[in-house]
Amino acid sequence: MAHELVVTNTTILTMDPDRRVIERGSVAISGDRFAAVGGAGSVDEAGAGRVIDAGGKVLMPGFVNAHTHAIHNLLRGGLSDDRVLYDWLLNVLYPGVLAYTAEDAKVAARLFCLEAIRAGITTVVDNADYGRIDYLADATIEVYKEMGLRAIYARMFSDYTPPELIPYIEAIEGKEPEVHHDPSPMEETGAAMESMSRLIQRHHGAAGGRIQIWPSPGIAIFTSKEGLLGAKELARKNGTMFTIHVAESRFDAMQHGVSGVEYLASIGFLGPEVLCGHCVQLDDNDIRMFRVLDVKMSNNVVSNMFLASGIAPVAKLVLAGVTVGIGTDDCNCNGSVNMLSDMKFAALAQKVKYGNSAAITAEKVVEMATIDGARAVGLQRDTGSIEVGKKADFILVDMNHAQAVPRYSIPSVLVYQCYGNEVDTTVIDGQVLMEGRRMTGLNAEEEAELLIAAQRASEGVVERAGMQRIRDRGWKSFVAV
């Protein structure tokens, strides 16, 4: 049978169990999967629907973005700068997203998909803070179906406010009195479960299985025991994983007098189906529990530094055998959706944290962005490596750039030398979404119109959220110390 697509004359970074690198290799795609992977002459090109000569390019798995918040991109551009976690959350993020219309969500989701595909990201876990607003959830998911991304929509909820944090929350919101703060961010537990169930029924498994819906207790300390275990049971019933923000800041390190991780383990919440984001404030005992319970982790290194939350103990987690992926997190506390850029931060941050230049290798960071990321989100059987039978999710990285020369180790070049614009081609489910840096689903005029629409949508959100003073602060003539 003739293949729909054959890619030849490329260096293949397989990320398979043997971590093979195939020089002058070829792959063949039939339907949405790899039908053949091998060296020169091993793939039959006869009758192929299309052949791409990828000379000078590296073919590798698409990146798995294990933790992001997609539609928050309308709140970047300076609105979120110079804030710690809860200042950013309460004074920018919550009021901003609460002011979104369905059309804003569509524009933001399209902008996110454009940026992600251009960065070689083929799979995302989108943590949706306002999934409880049905029109935002439905609008975002419909864009994922349309744009071709492999997306896990993690519908977040919060149902509990720790009494000891109420004065802190009031003080933080008092810093921005003009902002229209969310008056009721907490949901009733049962209503949240019912809403998530309906969302799963509407969208889970859509687009040929590209779309998954997960329950997501948003932040551990803002979720009741009933909410935590209810989300776990909902995931079990629907055969999905679930994700949660854990130990992101000093306020999250402890829960009910013990470490947040110890508390979650004590109530039976943690297990191999749990993906924990951030995990900055872990101690050695927390790491041990992660390994024993096979909990997965997403390292959101750039956002954690942007908000001055700290640096997660990733090197220790990896040495303990914990599966760690990489997440770009919110676009407005990172700045971009760029895995190659974040991979460099992921490597350098561990070197600085431990004062050890060998704390983590470039090879391990590439694993975290591909096969380990796929394992972290439960998709290792389908994606994360270039192997026969797996989904044809891959990218071509053009090495014909000044910054990519010289090269002796492809992982080192990817992690330390690449900027992100080296991604030439992005393919998901065998469908070419970008080739030669040109989007196949958007022409140049449509792309330009999207950028204009995103700017206008952001301006409307700022006005409706009462964030004009934040927007207009302008150039800061001092440095805070």
Phi, psi and omega in degrees: 000134181288145180274148176290323185216136173233134175244126186236170171058043183231156170273123184257118172266093193289324189058024176284177183304333178267358181054043181294141169244117185255114177281143180050049183267173178218151171228152175236140180241128172238124186065235182251017185226160175287126178260337180204143176218124181187187181278186183305132176081359184273347183247129181282117180269350186301127176075005180299142179298328179200143177236129176250122173274112185254037178303134180083004183239153174258128175262127184212167177299147172296155182284144176256113179269099192282354181197113176212171174225095199295309192279005177285359182295340177287354182250019176259194180091013179120347183292330188257002187295150167064037179231145171279175191309304188283334172297313178297317184294311188277330186258346180235302189294302184300308179295328180294306183293329178297337180270359181290145166263171176300322180293323175300316180299319179297313180298315180297318180294320178295319178298317178299312181300318178302312182293319181295313181297319178296334180268003178081018178273125182249340179227136178226148166252107183264107178278108190263102183297326182245042173298339179292342175270101190306321185291333176286318179297308183297319181296317181296313183294322178298324177293320177300318178299315183292319188275347173093005181286147170274112192231134170253114181265107183264104186281106185279157172205156173226139183225016185204136174244118177301124183306324183292343180266351183300314177298323179295316179300316179297321180293319180295314180294332178294342177293334183232074186294336181282341183289142178274087184291153179291117183282342184214070182286346183270138177258156170286136189303309182298320179295322178296317179297318180294319179297317179295321178298318179295321180295319176300316180297324183285325194230341186297129180085005181290168178055048178066025180094359180293335184255127171240151174241125178245147166286149181212099168298113194305288180242130189307315185286346178257024179228132179288164176302319179297320178293317180299310183285332175295319178295320179297318180293321178296319177296317180300315182298327184257004176068035180243169167275182173211159187225157186204152174272125186229134171049048184279329182218181181295335179285339183262353186295325182244149178214120181055039173087355177233173178298149180304320180293317180298320178296313181298324177291322185293333180266004178081021182278321187282150178177184185292347180266007183256130173250115181260126178267147174081278176057041181289319189263046179270143170254180185297327179290323175300316180298318178300317180295322176302316183291314182297321184267001178057040177286142178264158184221143172248125180269108182257066196296319185290315180295323180296327176282321180303318182268007180057033179281333181125188183237124181294149181281061188296319181301319178293320178299315180296315179298330179282349179094015178280139177283123183235128171252185179236136176235141176279346179061202183299137176297335184264006166229028172226310180111329183211169174245086192214096184293324179298318177296315182292331177297322178295316176299319182300323179285310186292324182299322180290325178298317180288317183302319185256001181059035186221113183293345178252022184299325178210144184264160175299323180300316180295321180296319176296320175300317180299326182276349184234268188291321177292323175298318177298319178294323181296331181254011175077020183244020185295338178283341185250331187212179178099348178208162180262096182218147178301133180096343178276160177302142181277070173253107182207167177228157170249123180254119183280117180269005180273058177229149181304319184290345182265009182233138356283169180217129176236337178229115181299315177303320179296318178298315181298315187281318190255340187249333186280150180262327185130327180280003177283346178292115185265321187221138177232128182233130177230130181056031180079359180262126180282112181263336175212139176214132183061032182069006178258128176291139179273338181262354178225129173274174186299321180293318179295323178294318178296321179295324178296318180296320178295317180297322180294319177298315181294319179298318179298317180298320178295319178298314180303316180296311184291332181274356181070032185256024183296321181294323176297316181298323191266008182295330173067205185295131179265125186265013181221164176243124178284136180232000000 
